[in-house]
Amino acid sequence: MSASASADRVSSIRLEPGKDVGILHVPTVNTEAVQAAGRVLQQNHDDIHPFFSYMDRDGVHMHNHLVHHALTLVALGTNSDQVRHFYDINTPYQRPAVPINEGVLGNLSQSSVYKKSLGNEDNYTSFLRFFESEIAAKGVPGVLQEYMFAEDFKSDDMFVRMYMGLLHPLIHLGFGVEFNQPAIVAEALAQAAVHSDDYFFTFFHEAEALAKRPGVPKKSLAELVDLAAADENCRKAANSEIFDKMLDGVLKNAKAEFLNLAVQYRVEEDEIEVRTAELCNATAYITVGAQRLNKSPRMDFFLLHSLNVSIFHGVFAKQSWIPNSAKARLLTYTGRLALLTHISMGAPTMNLDVIRNYNAVNTESSWETVIERAVNHPDDGHAAKMIRALKYAEQVTAPYTGRAEFRVKGGDFLKAGVAIVDTLNPKGGKAGPYEDESWIRGAGFDDVWDSVPDA
């Protein structure tokens, strides 16, 4: 991304056919679909809030996925009608954008006002315009260096907020960088700014400090997931009745066990390429391996987000303007959060045999048919994002398939993709705990599997 941009450019979605098609895309991307995505994403940018819930009413931030869905559809080769259709079916439940608070916007350059305005969802549009103006003046690299990578209090605060809301701000940032859209980068920063950092700042920094002690061993994420699954305290830390399974489950009942494992996952500046590949493979392992023998395959809604964000570490790795120190820290934080999420879902024991032995509904399954079925699924984009991330993981981990820490091998990726699309609820719809969705929530909890059909 350029060092600077005009204010008009930063507030506009401008997708260029043949150029802005993503790190993983089909051989022929539909030009009209690219143009259609630009139009709908401009509407989203101008008119829609990043949350469709209200924290004071619902107690949780549920996220607008319109950007993620449209750009994934483009990369996977859909047409303009489908881009418009899926945008239209996912807009009725969205929140309108909140008006700018001129008193906030005009003073966000003051550190006291900036700090006081964080964590308030009503300040989203004010933060959006602020970050647009910052990017117009300093460029995306300059703004991300100042607000995310400088390793001072302000940037550390934003860095952690990117991980709130089940990784959605970081996923959004990834799309903005991947598709070369400063406006979407501004959206990601604004979205992160209005998330509360809750307890994440504390546990991320505690793990970071503990990991610097001499003699702390180092293990792969897959190894640590297996160790968590073998630890009774980790398995029993949460249950399906606990609402915040991270805070009131893992960090209340198994914090010492979690931190002991988390500090062993860390990435150094000289190993970005291989550890990016490892993260992609390990998050695939966490997602598609969390199955039950004698049950139909199901993907855990919370675990799949670790896989869905993994592709963007491939995007970040390719940006020469992102310091290797930041790339390593991003990988480290994502891996530690993936481990925390795994434990919060009951630390399920990984079992790839369920996927490897799965009998496909369609005997003519291929990546082409898997992708076609995913992009036509009428949900909010989670399925298509997962298939694209899985295909990217297959691609980026292929050179390392002989290494033990790369648990998901060769044909496992396509097998998993087939199982995912075979088990999608054809009704689709938005994801939510009270929705008729395709996912389970808590793959390590026995009661969660009661409603899943036997294999």
C-alpha positions in Angstrom: 0.0 0.0 0.0 1.2 3.5 -0.8 2.8 5.8 1.7 -0.1 8.2 1.5 -3.5 8.5 -0.2 -6.1 11.2 -0.8 -9.0 11.5 1.6 -11.4 10.5 -1.2 -9.4 7.4 -1.9 -9.4 6.4 1.8 -13.2 6.7 2.1 -13.9 4.9 -1.1 -13.9 1.2 -1.9 -12.0 0.8 -5.2 -11.5 -2.8 -6.2 -9.4 -3.3 -9.4 -10.3 -6.3 -11.5 -7.3 -8.5 -12.2 -5.4 -6.9 -9.3 -7.5 -6.9 -6.1 -8.4 -10.6 -6.1 -6.7 -11.9 -3.0 -3.9 -14.2 -1.9 -5.9 -17.3 -2.6 -8.3 -17.1 -5.6 -9.7 -19.2 -8.4 -7.8 -19.0 -11.8 -10.5 -16.8 -13.3 -12.1 -14.1 -11.1 -15.3 -12.6 -12.5 -14.7 -8.9 -13.4 -18.3 -8.0 -12.9 -18.3 -9.6 -9.5 -15.3 -7.5 -8.5 -17.3 -4.4 -9.6 -20.4 -5.5 -7.8 -18.4 -6.1 -4.6 -17.1 -2.6 -4.8 -20.6 -1.2 -5.0 -22.0 -3.1 -2.1 -19.0 -2.6 0.1 -19.2 1.1 -0.4 -22.8 1.0 0.8 -21.6 -1.0 3.8 -18.8 1.5 4.5 -21.2 4.5 4.4 -24.3 3.2 6.0 -23.8 0.1 8.3 -22.3 -0.5 11.7 -19.8 -3.3 12.3 -22.0 -4.8 15.0 -25.6 -5.9 14.5 -26.2 -6.4 18.2 -26.2 -3.9 21.1 -23.9 -4.6 24.0 -26.3 -3.0 26.6 -29.2 -5.1 25.3 -27.6 -8.4 24.1 -24.5 -8.6 26.2 -22.3 -9.5 23.3 -21.0 -8.0 20.0 -22.3 -9.9 17.0 -20.5 -8.9 13.9 -21.4 -7.6 10.4 -19.7 -10.0 8.0 -20.7 -8.2 4.7 -17.1 -7.2 3.8 -15.7 -10.7 4.6 -18.4 -12.5 2.6 -18.3 -10.3 -0.5 -14.5 -10.4 -0.9 -14.4 -14.1 -0.2 -17.1 -14.7 -2.9 -15.0 -12.6 -5.4 -11.9 -14.6 -4.7 -13.7 -17.9 -5.1 -15.1 -17.0 -8.5 -18.8 -16.2 -8.0 -20.7 -13.8 -10.3 -22.1 -10.3 -9.7 -25.6 -11.5 -9.1 -24.5 -13.8 -6.2 -22.4 -11.0 -4.7 -25.5 -8.7 -4.7 -27.8 -11.5 -3.6 -25.8 -12.5 -0.5 -25.4 -8.9 0.4 -29.1 -8.3 0.2 -30.0 -11.3 2.3 -27.6 -10.3 5.1 -28.4 -6.6 5.3 -31.9 -6.6 6.9 -30.6 -7.6 10.3 -27.7 -5.1 10.3 -27.6 -1.9 12.4 -27.4 1.5 10.7 -24.2 3.5 11.1 -24.2 5.9 14.1 -23.9 9.6 13.4 -20.5 11.3 13.8 -20.0 12.9 17.2 -18.2 16.0 16.2 -16.9 16.6 19.7 -15.2 13.2 19.7 -14.0 13.3 16.1 -12.5 16.8 16.4 -10.5 15.8 19.4 -9.3 12.2 18.8 -5.8 13.5 18.1 -5.6 14.3 21.8 -4.5 11.3 23.7 -6.9 11.8 26.6 -9.9 12.0 24.3 -8.7 9.1 22.2 -8.3 6.9 25.3 -11.7 8.0 26.8 -13.5 7.3 23.5 -12.3 3.7 23.2 -14.7 0.8 23.8 -17.8 2.8 23.0 -19.7 1.4 20.0 -21.5 4.7 19.5 -18.1 6.2 18.5 -17.5 3.9 15.6 -18.2 6.4 12.8 -16.1 9.1 14.6 -13.2 6.6 14.8 -13.8 5.6 11.2 -13.5 9.2 9.9 -10.5 9.8 12.2 -8.6 6.8 10.8 -9.5 7.7 7.3 -7.9 11.1 7.8 -4.8 9.5 9.4 -4.4 7.1 6.5 -4.8 9.9 4.0 -2.0 11.8 5.7 0.4 8.9 6.6 -0.6 6.0 4.5 -1.7 2.5 5.7 1.9 1.5 6.6 2.5 4.6 8.7 -0.8 4.4 10.5 -0.5 0.7 11.3 3.1 1.3 12.5 1.9 4.1 14.8 -1.4 2.5 16.1 -0.5 -1.2 16.1 3.2 -1.9 15.8 5.1 0.8 17.8 5.1 -1.3 21.0 4.0 1.6 23.2 0.9 1.7 25.3 -1.3 3.1 22.6 -0.3 0.6 20.0 -0.3 -2.3 22.4 -3.8 -1.4 23.3 -5.0 -1.4 19.7 -3.0 -4.6 19.0 -4.9 -6.5 21.7 -8.3 -5.0 20.7 -7.8 -6.5 17.2 -8.2 -9.9 18.9 -11.5 -9.0 20.7 -14.8 -10.1 19.3 -13.6 -13.6 18.2 -10.9 -12.1 16.0 -13.2 -10.1 13.8 -11.2 -6.8 13.8 -8.1 -8.7 12.9 -9.9 -10.7 10.1 -11.3 -7.3 8.9 -7.8 -5.8 8.8 -6.6 -8.8 6.9 -9.1 -8.3 4.2 -8.2 -4.6 4.0 -4.5 -5.4 3.5 -5.1 -8.4 1.2 -7.4 -6.5 -1.2 -5.5 -3.2 -1.0 -8.4 -1.2 0.5 -7.4 1.6 2.8 -11.1 2.2 3.6 -11.4 -1.3 4.9 -8.2 -0.9 7.0 -9.8 2.2 8.5 -13.0 0.2 9.2 -10.9 -2.5 11.0 -9.1 0.1 13.2 -12.4 1.8 14.0 -14.0 -1.6 14.8 -11.2 -2.6 17.1 -11.3 0.8 18.8 -14.9 0.4 19.8 -14.4 -3.1 21.2 -13.6 -3.3 24.9 -10.3 -4.9 25.5 -11.9 -6.7 28.6 -9.4 -9.1 30.0 -7.4 -9.8 26.9 -4.8 -7.1 27.5 -4.1 -8.7 30.9 -3.7 -12.3 29.8 -1.8 -11.5 26.6 0.7 -9.4 28.4 1.0 -11.8 31.3 1.8 -14.6 28.9 4.2 -12.4 27.0 6.1 -11.6 30.3 6.2 -15.2 31.5 7.5 -16.4 28.1 10.6 -14.3 28.5 11.8 -16.2 31.6 14.9 -18.2 31.0 14.5 -21.9 30.3 10.9 -21.8 29.0 10.5 -24.6 26.5 9.1 -24.1 23.0 6.6 -26.4 21.3 4.4 -26.3 18.2 0.7 -25.3 18.5 -0.4 -28.8 17.6 1.7 -30.3 20.4 0.2 -27.8 22.9 -3.4 -28.6 21.7 -2.8 -32.3 22.3 -1.3 -31.5 25.8 -4.3 -29.4 26.7 -6.6 -32.2 25.6 -4.7 -34.6 27.9 -5.0 -32.3 30.9 -8.0 -32.9 33.0 -8.1 -29.4 34.5 -8.1 -28.0 31.0 -10.9 -30.3 29.8 -13.1 -29.5 32.8 -12.3 -25.7 33.0 -15.5 -24.8 31.0 -18.8 -26.3 30.2 -21.7 -25.6 27.9 -23.6 -23.6 30.6 -20.9 -21.0 31.1 -21.5 -17.9 28.9 -18.0 -16.5 28.8 -16.1 -19.7 28.6 -12.7 -18.0 28.4 -13.0 -15.6 31.3 -15.3 -17.6 33.6 -14.1 -21.0 32.5 -10.5 -21.3 31.5 -9.0 -18.2 33.1 -10.9 -18.8 36.3 -10.5 -22.6 36.6 -7.4 -23.5 34.7 -5.4 -20.3 34.3 -2.1 -21.7 35.5 -2.4 -24.7 33.2 -3.3 -22.6 30.2 -0.5 -20.1 30.8 2.0 -22.9 31.2 1.1 -24.1 27.8 0.6 -20.7 26.1 4.1 -19.5 27.0 5.6 -22.4 25.1 4.1 -21.1 21.8 6.1 -18.2 20.6 7.4 -17.2 17.2 10.8 -15.5 16.5 11.5 -12.9 13.8 13.7 -15.3 11.7 11.0 -18.0 11.3 8.0 -16.1 9.9 7.5 -18.3 6.8 7.6 -21.7 8.4 5.6 -20.6 11.4 2.9 -19.0 9.2 2.5 -22.3 7.5 2.5 -24.1 10.9 -0.2 -21.8 12.2 -2.4 -22.5 9.1 -1.9 -26.2 9.5 -2.5 -26.2 13.3 -5.7 -24.1 13.1 -6.9 -26.5 10.4 -6.1 -29.4 12.9 -7.9 -27.6 15.7 -11.0 -27.0 13.6 -11.4 -30.2 11.5 -9.9 -32.5 14.1 -12.4 -31.6 16.9 -14.8 -34.5 16.0 -16.5 -37.4 17.8 -16.2 -41.0 16.7 -19.6 -42.4 15.5 -21.0 -38.9 15.0 -21.5 -37.0 11.8 -18.7 -34.4 11.3 -19.4 -30.9 12.7 -17.3 -27.8 12.9 -17.2 -25.8 16.1 -18.2 -22.2 15.5 -15.7 -20.8 17.9 -12.8 -23.0 16.8 -13.3 -22.2 13.1 -12.4 -18.6 13.6 -8.8 -19.5 14.3 -8.7 -21.2 10.9 -10.5 -18.3 9.2 -7.9 -15.8 10.5 -4.9 -17.9 9.6 -4.9 -17.0 5.9 -4.3 -13.4 6.8 -1.0 -14.2 8.5 0.1 -15.3 5.0 -1.0 -11.8 3.8 0.9 -10.1 6.6 4.0 -12.2 5.9 4.1 -10.8 2.4 4.1 -7.1 3.4 7.6 -5.8 3.5 6.5 -2.7 5.4 5.3 -4.8 8.4 8.3 -5.3 10.7 9.2 -8.9 11.3 8.8 -8.2 15.0 5.2 -7.4 14.4 4.7 -10.4 12.2 6.1 -12.7 14.9 4.0 -11.1 17.6 0.8 -11.4 15.5 1.5 -15.1 15.0 2.3 -15.6 18.6 -0.9 -13.9 19.8 -3.1 -15.7 17.3 -1.6 -19.1 18.3 -2.1 -18.4 22.0 -5.7 -17.3 21.4 -6.3 -20.4 19.3 -5.1 -22.5 22.3 -7.3 -20.5 24.7 -10.3 -21.0 22.4 -9.6 -24.7 22.1 -9.5 -25.1 25.9 -12.6 -23.0 26.3 -14.5 -25.4 24.1 -13.7 -28.3 26.4 -10.2 -29.1 25.1 -11.5 -31.7 22.7 -9.2 -34.5 21.8 -8.2 -34.2 18.1 -9.3 -37.1 15.9 -8.5 -36.7 12.2 -9.8 -40.3 11.5 -13.4 -39.0 11.5 -12.5 -36.8 8.5 -10.2 -39.3 6.9 -12.8 -42.0 6.9 -15.7 -39.8 6.0 -17.9 -41.0 3.1 -18.8 -38.1 1.0 -22.4 -37.5 -0.1 -21.2 -36.6 -3.6 -18.8 -39.2 -4.9 -17.5 -36.7 -7.5 -16.1 -34.3 -4.9 -13.2 -32.0 -5.9 -12.0 -28.6 -4.8 -14.0 -27.1 -7.6 -17.2 -28.6 -6.4 -16.4 -27.9 -2.7 -15.8 -24.2 -3.6 -19.0 -24.0 -5.7 -21.1 -25.4 -2.9 -19.5 -23.1 -0.3 -20.1 -19.9 -2.3 -23.7 -20.9 -3.0 -24.4 -21.6 0.6 -26.9 -18.9 1.9 -25.2 -18.1 5.2 -23.3 -15.0 6.3 -19.9 -16.1 4.9 -18.4 -18.3 7.5 -18.5 -21.4 5.3 -16.9 -19.8 2.3 -14.2 -18.2 4.4 -13.4 -21.5 6.0 -13.1 -23.3 2.7 -10.8 -20.6 1.3 -8.6 -20.7 4.5 -8.5 -24.5 4.3 -7.5 -24.4 0.7 -4.8 -21.9 1.5 -3.6 -24.0 4.4 -3.2 -27.0 2.0 -1.2 -24.8 -0.4 1.1 -23.1 2.1 1.8 -26.2 4.2 2.6 -28.6 1.3 6.4 -28.1 1.6 6.3 -29.1 5.2 4.0 -32.2 5.1 6.8 -34.5 6.3 7.2 -32.6 9.6 5.4 -34.1 12.6 3.9 -30.8 13.8 2.1 -30.5 10.5 -0.7 -32.8 11.5 -3.1 -32.3 8.6 -1.6 -34.0 5.5 -2.1 -34.0 1.8 -5.6 -35.3 1.0 -6.9 -34.4 4.5 -7.6 -30.9 3.3 -10.0 -31.9 0.6 -11.6 -34.5 2.8 -12.3 -31.8 5.4 -13.6 -29.5 2.8 -16.0 -32.1 1.5 -17.2 -32.9 5.1 -17.8 -29.2 5.8 -20.0 -28.6 2.7 -21.8 -31.9 3.2 -22.9 -31.0 6.7 -24.0 -27.4 6.1 -27.6 -26.7 7.0 -29.2 -25.8 3.6 -31.3 -23.1 5.3 -28.2 -21.1 5.9 -28.8 -17.8 7.7 -26.7 -15.7 10.0 -24.6 -17.4 12.7 -25.9 -17.1 16.2 -26.5 -19.2 19.3 -30.3 -19.1 18.7 -30.1 -19.5 14.9 -30.6 -22.7 12.9 -26.9 -22.8 12.0 -24.6 -25.5 10.7 -22.1 -25.4 13.6 -21.8 -26.8 17.1 -20.5 -24.7 20.0 -18.3 -26.6 22.4 -16.8 -29.6 20.6 -15.3 -30.9 23.9 -18.6 -31.0 25.7 -20.6 -34.3 25.6 -24.0 -32.7 25.7 -23.3 -30.6 22.6 -23.0 -33.8 20.5 -26.4 -35.1 21.6 -28.2 -33.4 18.8 -25.7 -34.4 16.1 -26.8 -37.4 14.0 -24.8 -40.6 14.4 -22.4 -41.4 11.5 
